[in-house]
Structure formats: structure tokens, C-alpha cells
Amino acid sequence: MKFAYVLPDPGNYHNWGEFDADLRAMKQCGYDAVEIQIADPKLLDEARLRASLSAVGLPLCAFQTGGTYATRGNCLCTANDDVRLRTIAMLKSFVDLAERFCSVIVFGSLQGKAKDEPDIDGGRRRIVEAMTDVCRYADTKEVVMAFEPVNHLETAYHNTIADVERLVRGLGLNSARMMTDTFHMNIEEKDLLAPLAGIMDRLAHVHLSETNRDVLGAGHWPTAVFLRELHRHGYAGFCSVGVYNSRLSRQKCIITCMKELKSL
């Protein structure tokens, strides 16, 4: 099993040295890669990022895109053509970025909420149309779009693994893959393991996140059982650890989560 850890956008650090320190902590703990939340590919210092990754010998396995919903109002369900087209263009810029770094793109929150489009059927049609456009572009770049089921409290669309599987298979494009996030699974799935068997041919990425978003082991997610099930089905991609609600320092979270993984 290959493990990564999710770090914030380097631009959100007080200075680049702090970002480098987190990368060193990850390498020392034994992580295999890093996943990064990116606000806007155009604002990313790619040369600096490459130098930092090279210095510690960690690949970049994935980019997260959802932060642009909260910070920039980007979403795909909206009837506002300007916002929707802007979001599509931004996602295509993520495709270009992912091609340069041989990374997966994590997509989910950019679908939007009911307040963005109360007509759920209409919003869903726009999402499918937009993702068809983006995934066709991703196909030309051989980039994977990992569609994440996001719980109903955070988005009005495609909340379950079954929802996303139907969408991804319906698109019929090689770039259109899916992922799972244990935090969202805990809210939406009736069975925490059964859905995995039917999606292994499209599963491109996994997020390991506790039920309370704290460090692994601080909630009640059955991490060991879940990882064994992934292994049993032959999953060979990355499992990225995401901690978004902890009183511990980021480096302490990095260390604690890897200790938990090794203990399993």
C-alpha cells in the first residue's frame, strides 16, 4: 500500500521553508508521496515546488481542486454561464498542471450546493456536460480525473459511491475515474466495504480521513479493515491521509498518522 499526506497550498504557508519542513517530516516518517490542495494553478510556483519535491525525493501524487469553491465561488451546477465556464477553464488548467507532474486530479466539491442551483436535475445535467468537456480534454493529456463522492452536507450532487460510479461509467471516457474518501463514506454509505468490489476497475485514488477529521485513530473509522479490503481487491494506487480538524501541529499530525498506519 502506498501512502501520501495532504498538505495545504504552498502559498498558504507563512513561508516556503515551512512547506519544505513538512515535506522533510513526511519523508522521514516514510510517506511515499504528497498530495496538495491548490487554489489556482496559475498562482503556483512550479519551479519552486519541483525543487522542494526533488530535495526530499517525494512525488506529487494528486492535486485537490475543491478549495476554489470556497475561495473563488467556482462551481459547475450553476446556471450562471460565466461562473460555470470559468470553472471549466480552471479545471482544464488543472489538467495541464497534472500532466506536467504526472498527478491525479481530485474533483468533487466543485459540483456546488443546492443554493447554487435549487433545480437539482438541472444542476446535475450541467455537471455532466461540464465533466464530459473536461474529461475529453483530460483524455488528450492522459490525465486522470478522480471523481470523489462528497457527502450531502457539502454538496447536493453525487454523494455516494453508487452515484459517482453511474456518472463515471456513463461518461465512458478513460480519464473519468473515481475515488473514495473514508470521511464521506462514513456519512453516506450503508456498508463501508461492500461498494469497493464493484469499482476497482475505475478506482484511481483513496482518501483516508477519520470520522472526526482528526488524526487517524482519533475517530472510529475501521482503517485496518478498510485497507485489508483494498489490498484484497488488488488496489495499487495511493491512499492519501487528510487531517482537517486537529489541535495538533501539522508535523505532529503527519507523524501520528504514520505511526498509526505502521501499527496496523
C-alpha positions in Angstrom: 0.0 0.0 0.0 1.4 3.5 -0.9 0.6 6.3 1.5 0.6 10.1 0.9 -0.3 13.0 3.1 -2.4 16.0 2.1 -0.7 19.4 2.5 -2.2 22.9 2.0 -1.3 25.1 -1.0 2.3 26.2 -0.5 1.0 29.7 -1.0 -0.9 29.4 2.3 2.2 28.8 4.3 3.9 31.7 6.1 7.0 31.0 4.1 8.2 28.3 1.8 10.6 27.0 4.4 7.7 25.7 6.5 6.4 23.8 3.5 9.8 22.3 3.0 9.9 21.3 6.7 6.6 19.4 6.3 7.9 17.6 3.3 11.0 16.6 5.2 8.9 15.3 8.1 6.8 13.3 5.7 9.9 11.7 4.1 11.4 10.9 7.5 8.2 9.2 8.6 8.0 7.0 5.5 5.3 8.5 3.3 5.6 7.6 -0.4 4.2 10.8 -1.9 2.4 14.1 -1.2 -1.0 15.4 -2.2 -1.5 19.2 -2.4 -4.6 21.5 -2.2 -4.2 24.1 -4.9 -6.2 27.3 -5.1 -5.2 28.2 -8.6 -2.6 26.6 -10.9 -1.7 30.0 -12.3 -0.5 31.1 -8.9 1.6 28.0 -8.2 5.4 28.4 -8.3 6.0 25.2 -10.2 9.8 25.6 -10.3 10.0 26.0 -6.5 7.6 23.1 -6.0 9.7 20.9 -8.2 12.8 21.8 -6.3 11.2 21.1 -3.0 9.9 17.7 -4.1 13.2 16.8 -5.6 15.1 17.8 -2.5 13.3 15.2 -0.4 12.6 12.6 -3.2 8.8 12.7 -2.9 6.5 12.6 -6.0 3.3 14.6 -6.2 0.5 12.0 -6.5 -2.5 14.3 -6.6 -3.9 17.8 -6.7 -7.1 18.8 -4.9 -9.4 21.3 -6.6 -12.3 21.9 -4.2 -10.8 24.8 -2.4 -11.6 27.1 -5.3 -15.3 26.6 -4.5 -15.0 28.3 -1.1 -12.4 30.9 -2.0 -13.4 31.8 -5.6 -17.0 30.7 -5.9 -16.2 28.3 -8.7 -18.8 25.6 -9.3 -20.4 23.6 -12.2 -24.1 23.2 -11.3 -24.8 26.9 -11.5 -26.9 28.4 -14.3 -24.5 31.4 -14.3 -22.6 30.8 -17.6 -19.7 33.0 -16.6 -19.1 31.1 -13.4 -19.5 27.7 -15.0 -17.3 28.4 -18.0 -14.7 29.9 -15.7 -14.7 26.7 -13.6 -14.4 24.5 -16.7 -11.4 26.6 -17.8 -9.8 26.4 -14.4 -10.2 22.6 -14.4 -8.6 22.3 -17.8 -5.6 24.3 -16.3 -5.5 21.7 -13.6 -5.3 19.0 -16.3 -2.3 20.8 -17.8 -0.7 21.0 -14.4 -1.4 17.4 -13.6 0.1 16.4 -16.9 3.3 18.2 -16.1 3.6 16.5 -12.7 2.1 13.1 -13.7 -0.5 13.5 -11.0 -4.2 12.7 -10.4 -6.8 15.4 -10.1 -9.2 15.2 -7.2 -12.7 16.6 -8.1 -15.9 16.7 -6.1 -16.7 19.9 -4.2 -16.7 22.0 -7.3 -20.1 20.5 -8.2 -21.7 23.0 -5.9 -24.6 23.1 -3.5 -28.3 23.5 -3.7 -28.0 27.2 -3.0 -26.0 27.4 -6.3 -28.8 25.6 -8.2 -32.0 24.7 -6.5 -33.1 22.7 -9.5 -31.1 19.5 -8.8 -31.8 17.8 -12.1 -30.8 20.9 -14.0 -27.6 21.2 -11.9 -26.8 17.6 -12.5 -27.1 18.0 -16.2 -24.7 20.9 -16.2 -22.2 19.0 -14.1 -22.3 16.0 -16.5 -21.9 18.3 -19.5 -19.0 20.1 -17.9 -17.3 17.0 -16.9 -17.7 15.5 -20.3 -15.9 18.5 -21.7 -13.1 18.4 -19.1 -12.6 14.7 -19.3 -12.4 14.7 -23.1 -9.7 17.3 -22.7 -8.0 15.2 -20.0 -8.1 12.2 -22.3 -5.9 14.0 -24.8 -3.4 14.6 -22.0 -3.7 11.1 -20.5 -4.6 12.7 -17.1 -6.9 11.0 -14.6 -9.8 12.9 -13.1 -10.6 11.2 -9.8 -14.3 12.0 -9.1 -14.9 12.0 -5.3 -18.3 11.2 -3.7 -18.9 14.1 -1.3 -21.4 13.9 1.5 -24.8 15.7 1.2 -23.9 18.3 3.8 -21.1 19.6 1.5 -22.6 19.2 -2.0 -26.1 18.5 -3.4 -24.8 16.1 -6.1 -23.3 12.6 -6.4 -23.0 11.9 -2.7 -22.5 8.2 -2.8 -20.1 5.7 -4.4 -23.0 4.4 -6.5 -23.9 8.0 -7.7 -20.4 8.6 -8.8 -20.0 5.2 -10.4 -23.0 5.8 -12.6 -21.7 9.1 -13.7 -18.2 7.9 -14.4 -19.3 4.8 -16.3 -21.9 6.9 -18.1 -19.2 9.3 -19.4 -17.3 6.4 -20.9 -14.0 8.2 -21.0 -10.7 6.8 -20.0 -9.8 9.9 -17.8 -13.1 9.6 -15.9 -12.2 7.6 -12.9 -13.4 7.7 -9.3 -12.0 7.7 -5.7 -13.3 7.2 -2.2 -12.9 9.3 0.9 -13.5 7.5 4.2 -14.9 10.6 5.9 -17.7 10.9 3.3 -18.2 7.1 3.2 -18.9 7.1 6.9 -21.7 9.5 6.3 -23.2 8.2 3.1 -22.6 4.5 2.8 -24.8 1.9 4.4 -22.0 -0.7 4.1 -18.4 0.6 4.5 -16.7 -2.2 2.5 -19.2 -3.8 0.0 -19.1 -0.9 -2.6 -15.4 -1.4 -3.2 -15.6 -4.7 -5.1 -17.7 -3.2 -7.9 -15.5 -0.2 -8.6 -11.9 -1.5 -8.6 -11.6 -1.1 -12.4 -12.3 2.6 -12.0 -10.8 3.4 -8.6 -7.9 5.7 -9.1 -7.3 7.3 -5.7 -8.3 7.0 -2.0 -8.5 9.5 0.9 -8.0 8.2 4.4 -9.7 10.6 6.7 -11.0 9.9 10.2 -14.7 10.2 11.1 -14.0 13.4 13.0 -11.4 14.7 10.6 -8.7 14.4 13.3 -5.6 12.2 13.1 -6.0 8.5 12.2 -7.1 6.6 15.3 -8.8 9.5 16.9 -12.2 8.6 15.5 -13.9 5.3 14.8 -13.1 4.5 11.1 -12.0 0.9 10.8 -8.8 1.8 8.9 -7.1 -1.6 9.2 -10.2 -3.5 7.9 -10.6 -1.0 5.1 -7.0 -1.2 4.0 -7.2 -5.0 4.0 -10.2 -4.9 1.8 -8.5 -2.6 -0.7 -5.5 -4.9 -0.7 -7.7 -8.0 -1.2 -9.2 -6.4 -4.3 -5.8 -5.5 -5.7 -5.9 -1.7 -5.3 -2.4 -0.4 -6.3 -2.9 3.4 -6.1 -2.2 5.9 -3.4 -4.0 6.3 -0.1 -3.7 10.0 0.9 -4.1 10.8 4.6 -6.2 14.0 5.2 -6.3 15.7 8.6 -8.5 18.8 8.7 -9.7 19.1 12.3 -6.9 18.7 14.8 -5.4 20.7 17.6 -2.0 19.1 16.9 0.6 20.9 14.8 0.7 19.7 11.2 4.0 17.9 11.7 2.7 16.2 14.8 -0.3 15.1 12.7 2.0 13.8 10.0 4.0 11.8 12.5 1.0 10.5 14.4 -0.9 9.3 11.3 2.1 7.3 10.0 2.6 5.7 13.5 -1.0 4.6 13.3 -0.6 3.2 9.8 2.6 1.3 10.8 0.8 -0.1 13.9 -1.8 -1.6 11.7 
